[in-house]
Amino acid sequence: MTPVCLVCNESELLQQANDIAHQLDIPQLKQPPAEAELVLELNIEGLKLLRPHDKSVGALQVDFNDGALTWRRQHGGGTGQAIAKAIGLKQKKGLSVLDATAGTGTDSFVLAALGCRVTMIERHPIVAALLQDALSRAELNPEVHDITQHMSLHHGSSVDYMTSLSENSFDVIFLDPMFPHTGKNAQVKKSMQYFRDMVGKDEDADDLLAPALAAATYRVVVKRPRKSPFLMGKKPTLSHEGKANRFDIYVNKGMKDA
Ligand SMILES: C[S@@+](CC[C@H](N)C(=O)[O-])C[C@H]1O[C@@H](n2cnc3c(N)ncnc32)[C@H](O)[C@@H]1O
């Protein structure tokens, strides 16, 4: 893990800061050391990841109440969205979904807002801490909590988690591992770029497919950049192509128009 420290200067948050630093096994300080590349900061706005030496980069925070997610929830097309069609929400309501590559939780939140029960797994400790902080803050906002109460988080390896599941534990397993990105994409926010640099390329992404296929009742859905190869080179039952992404759908058991 990239060396990182936790900075907190709010006396009422020191216990929480202490717990997070202990959990992540990182130092808790009042000021970041001059050479610090990445810093976690806890203040009344929540937990944020900063890159102190690059002022052009904004802080990275998971916030289920942010403008983009709120707009998408209110005007984003509901079950007409590509991700909703891919997981089969048009045919079956109230699906249980395992998001085995939770990241910043955006896809999980979109699915929970559409009525799914979502279990998120994230292996990167800092990403998991940012997600946990977002879930905790969401409890204070009734509108958002109506959705996040149907989301839970486990920190750890999804391969281990899925391998320990019995058959038919989740209706759908959703996979969106990092894909090696070529060059810098002007469309990607700078904070997203250092998220990618921190998390790495998920070179073991192929390992996710077999345990997912064994544990999903209805289907496994893999989100990929449009031109990228199939996971494990395994042809899906069908693919939906969007502007930027492709959803590869492996149907285990039919839902009518799969
Ligand atoms: C591309 S991001 C997912 C983005 C996510 N769909 C969203 O909406 O923000 C991939 C995430 O999956 C996590 N990940 C990849 N492989 C994993 C595994 N085997 N177990 C747990 N987490 C994994 C990575 O750490 C990374 O945070």
The ligand as a Tripos MOL2 file, in Angstrom:
@<TRIPOS>MOLECULE
LIG
   27    29     1     0     0
SMALL
NO_CHARGES

@<TRIPOS>ATOM
      1 C1        -12.9330   -0.1920  -11.3580 C.3       1 LIG1
      2 S1        -13.0820   -0.2060   -9.6250 S.3       1 LIG1
      3 C2        -14.8120   -0.4700   -9.4260 C.3       1 LIG1
      4 C3        -15.6000    0.7580   -9.6500 C.3       1 LIG1
      5 C4        -17.0250    0.6100   -9.1460 C.3       1 LIG1
      6 N1        -17.8260   -0.2130  -10.0350 N.3       1 LIG1
      7 C5        -17.6880    1.9530   -8.9000 C.2       1 LIG1
      8 O1        -18.8610    2.1330   -9.2720 O.co2     1 LIG1
      9 O2        -17.0190    2.8140   -8.2940 O.co2     1 LIG1
     10 C6        -12.4870   -1.7990   -9.1570 C.3       1 LIG1
     11 C7        -12.3970   -1.9970   -7.6450 C.3       1 LIG1
     12 O3        -12.4460   -3.3950   -7.3890 O.3       1 LIG1
     13 C8        -11.5370   -3.7180   -6.3700 C.3       1 LIG1
     14 N2        -11.1800   -5.1370   -6.5750 N.ar      1 LIG1
     15 C9        -10.6190   -5.7020   -7.6640 C.ar      1 LIG1
     16 N3        -10.4440   -7.0070   -7.5140 N.ar      1 LIG1
     17 C10       -10.9210   -7.3150   -6.2820 C.ar      1 LIG1
     18 C11       -11.0110   -8.5360   -5.5330 C.ar      1 LIG1
     19 N4        -10.5690   -9.6940   -6.0290 N.pl3     1 LIG1
     20 N5        -11.5540   -8.4840   -4.3020 N.ar      1 LIG1
     21 C12       -12.0150   -7.3130   -3.7840 C.ar      1 LIG1
     22 N6        -11.9400   -6.1220   -4.4450 N.ar      1 LIG1
     23 C13       -11.4020   -6.1260   -5.6770 C.ar      1 LIG1
     24 C14       -10.3780   -2.7600   -6.5980 C.3       1 LIG1
     25 O4         -9.6180   -2.5690   -5.4100 O.3       1 LIG1
     26 C15       -11.0940   -1.4970   -7.0440 C.3       1 LIG1
     27 O5        -11.3850   -0.6350   -5.9600 O.3       1 LIG1
@<TRIPOS>BOND
     1     1     2 1
     2     2     3 1
     3     2    10 1
     4     3     4 1
     5     4     5 1
     6     5     6 1
     7     5     7 1
     8     7     8 2
     9     7     9 1
    10    10    11 1
    11    11    12 1
    12    11    26 1
    13    12    13 1
    14    13    14 1
    15    13    24 1
    16    14    15 ar
    17    14    23 ar
    18    15    16 ar
    19    16    17 ar
    20    17    18 ar
    21    17    23 ar
    22    18    19 1
    23    18    20 ar
    24    20    21 ar
    25    21    22 ar
    26    22    23 ar
    27    24    25 1
    28    24    26 1
    29    26    27 1
@<TRIPOS>SUBSTRUCTURE
     1 LIG1         1 GROUP 0 **** ****
